[in-house]
């Protein structure tokens, strides 16, 4: 179903189809499994904690659960996670990348830097996976394989949190497994994180993400801005138009944009949260003409 339209100079020029799970009323298909992509990361971190990960610093859980922008403080913390496990960035098996933050990327390139694994937005997650393997004396070279003890433990935790079976396993952009869940299951899992008992693995992940939103994404990123602006809100976006948000006492909202486009994701999410009475900041997705705003991506109810 159409859940957003792109308006330019008062004229609707494009539309986005998608599905929304919301305690205020769901729309579209919320029961067919999707790949939540990086929205799975907080659930994967819970799996690491259940498997024996002992973070050197609790704030590391936010970075391990995040898709960082490659800013210096992200890279430094990733290296520190690896060093605490007796490893260096050579152990990472995620692809090489440049920083996602444009100013940081430009400065990096001006200084003669090239793409590196530690700069990849999933390197924090991979560092956490490696640290979990070290804690269990599991093989390091194959930690990304779906049959590896680490990934089996993570899959068990994700299925438990979602309250449904994982119906498909794919290879994510970072090379680690991506696990298929329905929007309903993803929402159930996120709500469990924010409503869990203090000190539990679920609550530790949620608390650190909310306390350190800059580690989850980066300066100016939607997830970071939302968690900094709304007390108690937990947010994690994923590629291909996915986002999951939970607010204690209110519930969880999960969204999938069918065409994978990212521009409709945040306007639809903010609209759903406002319907639930959550005071969210203005974060308009503007349409530009001649370098000036001439329209916006508008959510449809």
Rosetta silent file (secondary structure, phi, psi, omega in degrees, C-alpha in Angstrom):
SEQUENCE: XXXXXXXXXXXXXXXXXXXXXXXXXXXXXXXXXXXXXXXXXXXXXXXXXXXXXXXXXXXXXXXXXXXXXXXXXXXXXXXXXXXXXXXXXXXXXXXXXXXXXXXXXXXXXXXXXXXXXXXXXXXXXXXXXXXXXXXXXXXXXXXXXXXXXXXXXXXXXXXXXXXXXXXXXXXXXXXXXXXXXXXXXXXXXXXXXXXXXXXXXXXXXXXXXXXXXXXXXXXXXXXXXXXXXXXXXXXXXXXXXXXXXXXXXXXXXXXXXXXXXXXXXXXXXXXXXXXXXXXXXXXXXXXXXXXXXXXXXXXXX
SCORE:     score description
SCORE:     0.000 S_00000001
   1 L     0.000  156.226  179.406    0.000    0.000    0.000 S_00000001
   2 E   -78.039  123.963  179.799    1.060    3.605   -0.525 S_00000001
   3 E  -119.217   -4.236  176.981    2.367    5.073    2.729 S_00000001
   4 E  -157.193  150.968  176.031    4.184    8.192    1.474 S_00000001
   5 E  -130.914  149.878 -179.909    4.158   10.573   -1.461 S_00000001
   6 E  -102.803  118.443 -175.210    6.801   12.898   -2.845 S_00000001
   7 E  -109.889  123.994  177.261    5.459   16.386   -3.459 S_00000001
   8 E  -121.639  118.623  178.324    7.302   18.872   -5.686 S_00000001
   9 L    53.624   38.633  178.508    5.899   22.369   -6.083 S_00000001
  10 L    81.598    2.843 -177.610    2.480   21.142   -4.972 S_00000001
  11 E  -114.526  130.801  178.177    2.498   18.251   -7.461 S_00000001
  12 E   -79.092  112.815 -176.619    2.719   14.594   -6.434 S_00000001
  13 E  -106.087  -17.130  178.762    5.507   13.162   -8.589 S_00000001
  14 E  -151.892  160.338  174.888    6.274    9.857   -6.824 S_00000001
  15 E  -136.323  156.995  176.370    4.863    7.497   -4.211 S_00000001
  16 E  -121.697  128.866  172.847    6.342    4.879   -1.893 S_00000001
  17 E   -91.090  152.666  177.786    4.646    1.607   -1.001 S_00000001
  18 E  -178.905 -171.535 -179.841    5.377   -0.089    2.278 S_00000001
  19 E  -136.004  148.278 -177.603    4.151   -1.624    5.512 S_00000001
  20 E  -135.734  124.461  167.819    3.955   -0.306    9.064 S_00000001
  21 E   -97.236  128.258 -179.565    3.535   -2.173   12.338 S_00000001
  22 L  -152.500  141.415  174.934    2.220    0.155   15.021 S_00000001
  23 L   -64.254  -15.123  177.753    0.248   -0.199   18.268 S_00000001
  24 L   -87.133   -1.515 -178.777   -1.898    2.601   16.872 S_00000001
  25 L   129.703  115.339 -177.552   -2.941    0.467   13.895 S_00000001
  26 L   -85.571  156.970  178.780   -0.818   -1.461   11.421 S_00000001
  27 E  -137.158  146.594  179.192   -0.930   -1.089    7.644 S_00000001
  28 L    78.114 -156.820 -175.392    0.244   -3.325    4.845 S_00000001
  29 L   -96.845  107.143 -177.889    1.868   -6.719    5.331 S_00000001
  30 L  -109.497    9.544 -178.273    3.328   -7.022    8.829 S_00000001
  31 L  -115.478  -19.328  177.185    3.500  -10.829    8.973 S_00000001
  32 L   -77.641  133.222 -178.501    5.608  -11.790    5.949 S_00000001
  33 L   -62.332  145.110  172.712    9.328  -12.018    6.844 S_00000001
  34 E  -129.737  168.387  168.639   11.731   -9.345    5.634 S_00000001
  35 E   -90.576  109.738 -179.754   15.450   -8.846    6.112 S_00000001
  36 L   -71.214   -6.641 -179.551   15.609   -6.103    8.787 S_00000001
  37 H    53.639 -128.669 -174.037   19.251   -5.534    7.887 S_00000001
  38 H   -72.206   -9.273  173.166   20.974   -3.375   10.517 S_00000001
  39 H   -65.759  -15.886  176.036   17.793   -3.046   12.557 S_00000001
  40 H   -76.181  -16.471 -168.730   18.731   -6.548   13.743 S_00000001
  41 H   -57.229  -45.434  178.246   21.961   -5.320   15.341 S_00000001
  42 H   -58.896  -34.319  179.003   20.650   -4.624   18.877 S_00000001
  43 H   -69.655  -38.094  177.425   19.149   -8.129   18.901 S_00000001
  44 H   -64.863  -36.627  178.331   22.448   -9.595   17.738 S_00000001
  45 H   -65.536  -39.160  174.522   24.231   -7.789   20.565 S_00000001
  46 H   -57.763  -41.536  177.752   21.849   -9.374   23.062 S_00000001
  47 H   -61.117  -38.457  178.026   22.863  -12.702   21.550 S_00000001
  48 H   -65.549  -43.335  178.918   26.526  -11.884   22.101 S_00000001
  49 H   -63.217  -42.702  178.174   25.914  -10.997   25.743 S_00000001
  50 H   -62.884  -28.963 -178.687   23.945  -14.197   26.286 S_00000001
  51 L   -84.907   -3.684  175.202   26.863  -16.101   24.717 S_00000001
  52 L   116.319    6.816  175.818   29.368  -14.625   27.161 S_00000001
  53 L   -60.912  129.799  174.651   30.538  -11.269   25.775 S_00000001
  54 L  -118.297   99.295 -177.416   32.011   -9.165   28.588 S_00000001
  55 L   -65.866  141.309  178.006   32.387   -5.586   27.293 S_00000001
  56 L   -69.818  -22.715  179.027   35.429   -3.703   28.531 S_00000001
  57 L  -147.719  128.630 -177.051   33.128   -0.657   28.771 S_00000001
  58 L   -56.551  -33.100  179.731   29.316   -0.844   28.849 S_00000001
  59 L   -62.194  -20.743  177.369   29.130    1.981   26.295 S_00000001
  60 H   -59.356  -26.748 -179.234   30.743   -0.392   23.792 S_00000001
  61 H   -62.082  -31.024  177.850   27.345   -2.100   23.533 S_00000001
  62 H   -67.664  -42.490  179.371   26.001    0.987   21.746 S_00000001
  63 H   -69.173  -41.260  179.213   28.737    0.837   19.110 S_00000001
  64 H   -62.112  -31.040 -179.554   28.415   -2.936   18.696 S_00000001
  65 L   -88.327   -1.078 -170.210   24.670   -2.393   18.100 S_00000001
  66 L  -106.235  178.879  172.799   25.183    0.497   15.734 S_00000001
  67 L  -124.719   81.457 -167.151   25.972    1.460   12.160 S_00000001
  68 L   -73.011  160.247 -174.363   28.621    4.041   12.869 S_00000001
  69 L   -92.270    4.826  178.158   29.642    6.892   10.588 S_00000001
  70 L    75.532   21.852  175.397   33.395    6.314   10.819 S_00000001
  71 L   -73.205  157.617 -173.949   34.044    9.387   12.922 S_00000001
  72 H   -52.192  -38.756 -178.770   37.316    9.338   14.900 S_00000001
  73 H   -70.990  -25.617  174.007   35.617    8.409   18.177 S_00000001
  74 H   -69.883  -46.679 -177.162   33.903    5.462   16.451 S_00000001
  75 H   -65.533  -42.335 -179.870   37.138    4.161   14.987 S_00000001
  76 H   -61.289  -44.506 -178.038   39.032    4.606   18.240 S_00000001
  77 H   -68.139  -37.514  177.205   36.439    2.692   20.248 S_00000001
  78 H   -60.411  -44.322  178.823   36.313   -0.139   17.692 S_00000001
  79 H   -64.397  -35.633  179.740   40.069   -0.544   17.963 S_00000001
  80 H   -68.079  -37.041  176.072   39.810   -0.512   21.771 S_00000001
  81 H   -61.178  -45.886  179.559   37.215   -3.318   21.714 S_00000001
  82 H   -64.021  -44.406 -177.895   39.565   -5.384   19.567 S_00000001
  83 H   -62.609  -38.554  179.058   42.616   -4.572   21.703 S_00000001
  84 H   -63.612  -24.411  177.680   40.802   -5.607   24.888 S_00000001
  85 L   -93.623    5.412 -179.825   40.263   -9.002   23.240 S_00000001
  86 L    79.165   22.442 -176.516   43.931   -9.250   22.276 S_00000001
  87 L  -122.399  170.110  169.669   43.204   -8.514   18.599 S_00000001
  88 L  -129.262 -178.038 -173.094   43.755   -5.767   16.076 S_00000001
  89 H   -67.556  -10.964  175.101   41.778   -4.641   13.043 S_00000001
  90 H   -65.576  -17.992  179.577   43.437   -7.318   10.938 S_00000001
  91 H   -81.093  -15.700 -178.059   41.013   -9.788   12.527 S_00000001
  92 L   -66.565  141.366  177.482   37.990   -7.983   11.067 S_00000001
  93 L  -118.415   14.676  172.464   36.239   -9.718    8.167 S_00000001
  94 L   -79.373  161.257 -179.653   33.874   -6.906    7.178 S_00000001
  95 L   -67.527  161.816  172.617   34.555   -5.175    3.830 S_00000001
  96 L   -74.250  154.888 -178.739   36.780   -2.127    3.546 S_00000001
  97 E  -160.451  166.912  168.853   35.039    1.228    3.403 S_00000001
  98 L  -100.634  160.277  178.806   35.447    4.959    3.731 S_00000001
  99 L   -57.531  143.592  176.842   33.719    6.865    6.568 S_00000001
 100 L   -73.476  -31.153 -179.961   30.005    7.500    6.037 S_00000001
 101 L   -70.024  118.826 -173.127   30.259   11.014    7.482 S_00000001
 102 H   -59.210  -46.679  179.855   31.030   13.232    4.482 S_00000001
 103 H   -61.496  -38.831  179.180   33.264   15.793    6.277 S_00000001
 104 H   -67.672  -41.696  178.880   35.244   12.984    7.892 S_00000001
 105 H   -62.040  -44.315 -179.307   35.504   11.121    4.582 S_00000001
 106 H   -62.090  -43.078  179.453   36.718   14.254    2.781 S_00000001
 107 H   -66.035  -39.286  179.172   39.346   14.929    5.447 S_00000001
 108 H   -61.258  -44.978 -179.341   40.422   11.298    5.395 S_00000001
 109 H   -68.884  -38.563  178.186   40.908   11.358    1.629 S_00000001
 110 H   -61.736  -32.248  179.836   42.747   14.699    1.712 S_00000001
 111 L   -81.949    2.394  178.690   45.177   13.149    4.193 S_00000001
 112 L    89.237   11.760 -179.470   45.837   10.301    1.757 S_00000001
 113 L   -72.731  155.959  177.444   43.673    7.741    3.533 S_00000001
 114 L  -126.948  175.184  179.903   42.109    4.788    1.734 S_00000001
 115 L   -63.171  136.563  179.052   39.255    2.399    2.481 S_00000001
 116 E  -137.399  155.387  179.492   39.826    0.253    5.588 S_00000001
 117 H   -63.726  -38.172 -176.117   37.836   -2.437    7.388 S_00000001
 118 H   -68.191  -17.478  178.905   37.791   -0.512   10.663 S_00000001
 119 H   -85.458  -15.205 -177.318   36.042    2.391    8.918 S_00000001
 120 L   -64.214  141.703 -171.608   33.161    0.222    7.730 S_00000001
 121 L   -63.322  -17.415  178.421   29.884    1.069    9.477 S_00000001
 122 L   -99.800    7.622 -174.846   29.538   -2.504   10.820 S_00000001
 123 H   -65.440  -28.734  176.265   33.063   -2.773   12.228 S_00000001
 124 H   -64.708  -43.398  176.973   31.790   -2.231   15.776 S_00000001
 125 H   -61.660  -44.412 -178.963   29.453   -5.206   15.434 S_00000001
 126 H   -65.305  -37.091  176.619   32.242   -7.316   13.991 S_00000001
 127 H   -62.879  -40.983  177.115   34.574   -6.293   16.819 S_00000001
 128 H   -64.053  -39.751  177.730   31.912   -7.411   19.292 S_00000001
 129 H   -62.943  -42.869  179.230   31.516  -10.719   17.476 S_00000001
 130 H   -64.864  -41.505  178.782   35.263  -11.315   17.604 S_00000001
 131 H   -63.153  -35.907  177.091   35.394  -10.434   21.307 S_00000001
 132 H   -66.360  -39.372  177.606   32.597  -12.944   21.937 S_00000001
 133 H   -64.139  -42.310  179.006   34.554  -15.610   20.085 S_00000001
 134 H   -61.806  -41.070 -179.784   37.666  -14.887   22.154 S_00000001
 135 H   -62.478  -25.926 -177.664   35.625  -15.173   25.358 S_00000001
 136 H  -107.496    1.267 -175.486   34.490  -18.645   24.266 S_00000001
 137 L    58.099   39.937  176.466   37.685  -19.807   22.556 S_00000001
 138 L   -91.510  155.920  179.162   35.742  -20.119   19.294 S_00000001
 139 L   -58.541  141.755 -178.140   37.453  -19.953   15.865 S_00000001
 140 L   -93.790  -38.130 -173.331   38.066  -16.413   14.644 S_00000001
 141 L   -61.035  -32.687 -172.786   38.602  -16.856   10.920 S_00000001
 142 L  -109.115   22.211 -173.125   35.098  -18.222   10.300 S_00000001
 143 L   -62.075  -19.121 -179.942   33.090  -16.109   12.751 S_00000001
 144 L   -82.762  -15.248 -174.894   30.806  -14.835    9.949 S_00000001
 145 L   -67.600  137.891 -176.764   29.648  -18.299    8.866 S_00000001
 146 L   -60.271  -28.147 -179.525   26.015  -19.079    9.671 S_00000001
 147 L   -88.773   -1.967  178.968   27.000  -22.431   11.175 S_00000001
 148 L   -65.840  144.447 -179.602   29.643  -20.958   13.497 S_00000001
 149 H   -52.842  -35.724  177.746   28.794  -21.334   17.226 S_00000001
 150 H   -60.765  -50.188 -175.906   28.654  -17.528   17.529 S_00000001
 151 H   -70.557  -30.787  175.101   26.091  -17.140   14.766 S_00000001
 152 H   -64.820  -43.466  179.243   24.037  -20.073   16.027 S_00000001
 153 H   -64.547  -40.521  179.322   23.882  -18.447   19.471 S_00000001
 154 H   -65.467  -44.571 -179.965   22.929  -15.092   17.945 S_00000001
 155 H   -61.326  -39.858  177.809   20.203  -16.665   15.787 S_00000001
 156 H   -61.858  -41.964 -179.805   18.740  -18.412   18.831 S_00000001
 157 H   -67.067  -42.365 -179.366   18.607  -15.122   20.721 S_00000001
 158 H   -62.983  -44.172  178.914   17.029  -13.218   17.818 S_00000001
 159 H   -63.301  -40.077  178.945   14.318  -15.860   17.388 S_00000001
 160 H   -63.742  -46.287 -179.144   13.634  -15.835   21.117 S_00000001
 161 H   -64.246  -39.801 -178.028   13.340  -12.041   21.269 S_00000001
 162 H   -77.567  -19.764 -178.310   11.100  -11.900   18.201 S_00000001
 163 L    68.872   28.668  178.237    8.917  -14.756   19.377 S_00000001
 164 L  -154.683  159.626 -179.924    9.000  -16.366   15.939 S_00000001
 165 L   -73.788  148.373  172.469   11.148  -18.690   13.882 S_00000001
 166 L   -81.493  118.011 -172.519   13.798  -17.320   11.551 S_00000001
 167 L   -95.014  -12.201  178.493   12.535  -18.335    8.137 S_00000001
 168 L  -155.061  146.184  176.560   15.508  -17.259    6.022 S_00000001
 169 E  -126.332  124.566  178.603   19.193  -16.533    6.514 S_00000001
 170 E  -120.956 -175.351  176.286   21.063  -14.333    4.075 S_00000001
 171 E  -106.982  118.771 -178.784   24.427  -12.600    3.846 S_00000001
 172 L   -74.127  173.808 -178.585   24.285   -8.985    4.957 S_00000001
 173 L   -61.367  -26.019 -179.221   26.301   -6.203    3.359 S_00000001
 174 L   -87.418   -5.316  179.904   29.005   -6.652    5.986 S_00000001
 175 L    97.298  -13.651  177.218   29.300  -10.389    5.289 S_00000001
 176 L   -83.761  163.678  179.095   27.681  -11.561    8.530 S_00000001
 177 E   -63.845  143.907  169.843   24.335  -13.404    8.522 S_00000001
 178 E  -117.174  133.066 -169.576   21.128  -11.397    8.218 S_00000001
 179 E  -110.319  129.376 -176.006   18.066  -13.062    9.735 S_00000001
 180 E   -79.309  131.982  175.318   14.549  -12.712    8.343 S_00000001
 181 E  -138.307  158.326  170.925   11.774  -11.557   10.681 S_00000001
 182 L   -80.068  162.030  174.436    8.316  -10.112   10.207 S_00000001
 183 H   -60.145  -32.070  177.429    7.664   -6.493   11.137 S_00000001
 184 H   -65.935  -46.213  178.971    5.541   -7.900   13.958 S_00000001
 185 H   -65.041  -39.862  178.560    8.412  -10.001   15.289 S_00000001
 186 H   -62.923  -42.332  177.669   10.872   -7.128   14.956 S_00000001
 187 H   -64.101  -42.279  179.216    8.529   -4.854   16.923 S_00000001
 188 H   -59.660  -42.021 -179.101    8.055   -7.513   19.591 S_00000001
 189 H   -65.393  -44.718 -179.050   11.820   -7.825   19.981 S_00000001
 190 H   -65.942  -37.922  177.833   12.398   -4.068   20.280 S_00000001
 191 H   -65.057  -36.253  177.797    9.629   -3.723   22.840 S_00000001
 192 H   -63.423  -35.410  179.819   11.240   -6.502   24.877 S_00000001
 193 H   -63.284  -46.327 -175.159   14.505   -4.562   24.920 S_00000001
 194 H   -80.544  -19.331 -178.910   13.008   -1.382   26.399 S_00000001
 195 H  -100.557    0.382 -176.672   10.667   -3.178   28.823 S_00000001
 196 L   -69.046  162.781  177.710   13.225   -5.699   30.120 S_00000001
 197 L   -65.945  139.155  175.663   14.433   -5.802   33.711 S_00000001
 198 L   -54.915  137.204  179.949   17.354   -3.463   34.488 S_00000001
 199 L    90.749  -14.348  176.289   20.649   -5.315   34.248 S_00000001
 200 L   -72.576  158.839  177.288   19.361   -7.959   31.843 S_00000001
 201 H   -54.484  -40.772 -179.167   21.187   -8.336   28.506 S_00000001
 202 H   -61.773  -48.490 -176.705   18.187   -6.821   26.714 S_00000001
 203 H   -70.636  -33.774  177.415   18.002   -3.780   28.944 S_00000001
 204 H   -60.369  -43.046  178.902   21.785   -3.281   28.966 S_00000001
 205 H   -64.677  -48.760 -179.587   21.761   -2.967   25.177 S_00000001
 206 H   -61.219  -43.818 -177.315   18.773   -0.602   25.154 S_00000001
 207 H   -64.488  -41.507 -178.573   20.162    1.534   27.976 S_00000001
 208 H   -71.987  -35.800  176.184   23.582    1.984   26.400 S_00000001
 209 H   -63.287  -41.903 -178.712   22.159    2.806   22.974 S_00000001
 210 H   -73.435  -30.682  179.401   19.924    5.457   24.506 S_00000001
 211 H   -78.054  -24.716 -176.310   22.705    6.832   26.705 S_00000001
 212 L  -132.633   61.414 -175.901   25.178    7.027   23.807 S_00000001
 213 H   -62.714  -24.095  179.012   23.163    7.662   20.631 S_00000001
 214 H   -67.618  -21.737  178.051   26.184    9.161   18.911 S_00000001
 215 H   -82.810  -21.013 -178.024   27.803    5.715   18.977 S_00000001
 216 H   -75.204  -34.542  179.681   24.787    4.076   17.330 S_00000001
 217 L  -137.675  -91.562  179.796   25.041    6.156   14.156 S_00000001
 218 L   173.059 -178.227 -176.394   26.812    9.509   14.062 S_00000001
 219 L   -58.628  120.167  177.362   26.586   13.261   14.060 S_00000001
 220 L    81.860   -1.397 -178.942   23.252   14.373   12.589 S_00000001
 221 L   -72.748  150.493 -176.364   22.017   10.825   11.837 S_00000001
 222 H   -57.098  -48.388 -179.579   18.309   10.103   12.259 S_00000001
 223 H   -58.551  -44.835 -178.301   18.779    7.416   14.929 S_00000001
 224 H   -63.857  -46.694 -178.328   21.133    9.644   16.900 S_00000001
 225 H   -63.354  -44.286 -178.651   18.896   12.714   16.696 S_00000001
 226 H   -62.937  -47.506 -177.538   15.757   10.798   17.680 S_00000001
 227 H   -69.372  -30.263  177.206   17.277    9.094   20.710 S_00000001
 228 H   -72.800  -28.943 -173.929   18.900   12.325   21.879 S_00000001
 229 H   -90.784  -28.319 -173.653   15.612   14.235   21.567 S_00000001
 230 L  -117.448  107.516 -179.385   13.097   11.744   23.007 S_00000001
 231 L   -56.795  131.867  176.197   13.823   10.316   26.477 S_00000001
 232 L    86.276  -13.389 -177.478   13.502    6.532   26.577 S_00000001
 233 L   -75.856  135.048  176.003   13.163    6.080   22.813 S_00000001
 234 E  -113.617  129.380 -177.085   15.223    3.304   21.215 S_00000001
 235 E  -137.785  141.345  171.989   15.841    3.484   17.458 S_00000001
 236 E  -152.761  115.574  177.201   17.802    1.494   14.901 S_00000001
 237 E   -86.737  163.043  176.734   17.487    1.881   11.179 S_00000001
 238 E  -139.186  163.745  178.328   18.475   -0.633    8.544 S_00000001
 239 L   -63.941  167.910  177.763   19.210   -0.636    4.844 S_00000001
 240 L    60.646   35.289  170.840   16.488   -1.087    2.232 S_00000001
 241 L    75.385   31.871  179.840   14.020    1.195    3.992 S_00000001
 242 E  -108.705  143.752  171.492   13.757   -0.525    7.380 S_00000001
 243 E  -153.402  146.105  177.486   13.529    1.116   10.796 S_00000001
 244 E  -133.033  133.382 -178.891   12.534   -0.076   14.270 S_00000001
 245 E  -137.970  141.924  174.714   11.680    2.139   17.240 S_00000001
 246 E  -136.618  142.218  178.018   10.386    1.350   20.719 S_00000001
 247 E  -128.642  124.483 -179.295    9.188    3.638   23.522 S_00000001
 248 L   -55.334  136.281  178.020    8.566    2.254   27.027 S_00000001
 249 L    80.089   -8.232 -179.153    4.884    2.175   27.945 S_00000001
 250 L  -116.769  -44.820  179.415    3.825    2.910   24.361 S_00000001
 251 E   125.163 -164.449 -174.846    5.158    0.088   22.237 S_00000001
 252 E  -123.720  146.664  174.794    7.168   -0.381   19.070 S_00000001
 253 E  -121.351  129.317  176.366    6.859    0.839   15.489 S_00000001
 254 E  -129.199  142.648 -172.706    8.568   -0.997   12.643 S_00000001
 255 E  -136.757  141.141  171.216    8.553    0.044    8.991 S_00000001
 256 E  -132.219  120.673  174.257    9.613   -1.445    5.681 S_00000001
 257 E   -87.632  122.676 -169.528    9.593    0.635    2.484 S_00000001
 258 L   -58.594  -40.025 -176.051    8.936   -1.833   -0.331 S_00000001
 259 L   -85.392    2.524  178.850   11.302   -0.349   -2.896 S_00000001
 260 L    80.151   -0.233 -179.903   14.124   -0.029   -0.369 S_00000001
 261 L   -67.237  139.475 -175.180   14.144    3.758   -0.676 S_00000001
 262 L   -90.022  -21.566 -170.339   15.356    5.512    2.444 S_00000001
 263 H   -68.887  -23.730 -178.405   13.747    8.940    2.024 S_00000001
 264 H   -86.768  -14.990 -171.165   10.242    7.833    3.043 S_00000001
 265 H   -61.701  -53.208 -175.435   11.330    5.960    6.169 S_00000001
 266 H   -70.230  -43.593  177.111   11.737    8.821    8.640 S_00000001
 267 H   -57.682  -40.492  178.822    8.671   10.900    7.626 S_00000001
 268 H   -67.543  -42.210  179.292    6.426    7.834    8.017 S_00000001
 269 H   -61.062  -48.206 -178.438    8.045    6.927   11.330 S_00000001
 270 H   -61.975  -38.662  178.486    7.658   10.413   12.797 S_00000001
 271 H   -63.169  -43.059  178.650    4.029   10.522   11.744 S_00000001
 272 H   -63.513  -42.342 -179.487    3.346    7.191   13.455 S_00000001
 273 H   -65.482  -39.176  177.100    5.084    8.300   16.637 S_00000001
 274 H   -63.588  -38.369  177.003    3.112   11.542   16.740 S_00000001
 275 H   -60.438  -29.695 -179.724   -0.114    9.538   16.389 S_00000001
 276 L   -88.160    2.298  177.673    0.975    7.626   19.500 S_00000001
 277 L    87.818   13.795  178.845    1.528   10.845   21.425 S_00000001
 278 L   -87.251  129.183 -179.217    5.329   10.879   21.244 S_00000001
 279 L   -83.575   95.827 -176.251    6.814   14.376   21.025 S_00000001
 280 L  -103.740  154.512  179.751    9.322   13.973   18.205 S_00000001
 281 L   -73.649  163.286  174.244   11.510   16.650   16.599 S_00000001
 282 L   -75.967  124.137  179.325   10.928   18.097   13.142 S_00000001
 283 L  -141.990   67.072 -175.288   13.006   16.119   10.645 S_00000001
 284 L   -70.690  139.393  172.346   11.511   16.900    7.249 S_00000001
 285 L   -93.461   99.136 -171.022   12.727   15.059    4.164 S_00000001
 286 E   -84.998  149.680  171.590   12.822   18.021    1.779 S_00000001
 287 E  -102.905  127.082 -175.260   12.522   18.039   -2.008 S_00000001
 288 E  -103.702  146.847  173.269   14.903   20.553   -3.576 S_00000001
 289 E  -140.458  120.188 -176.724   14.574   22.612   -6.723 S_00000001
 290 L    63.438   25.841  179.995   17.367   24.947   -7.748 S_00000001
 291 L    83.947    0.612 -178.864   19.009   24.229   -4.420 S_00000001
 292 E  -119.550  151.404  178.028   15.989   25.457   -2.452 S_00000001
 293 E   -64.351  127.479  177.572   13.170   23.516   -0.732 S_00000001
 294 E  -128.589    5.989 -179.968   10.166   23.187   -3.053 S_00000001
 295 E   176.441 -166.373 -179.597    8.386   20.256   -1.436 S_00000001
 296 E  -160.645  167.388  170.783    8.762   17.284    0.852 S_00000001
 297 E   -85.491  120.466 -171.249    8.193   13.584    1.356 S_00000001
 298 E  -113.114  123.996  178.385    4.759   13.447    2.959 S_00000001
 299 E   -69.727  147.825  175.961    3.459   10.471    4.971 S_00000001
 300 L  -115.843  137.996 -179.493   -0.010    9.146    4.163 S_00000001
 301 L  -100.302    0.000    0.000   -2.313    7.673    6.809 S_00000001
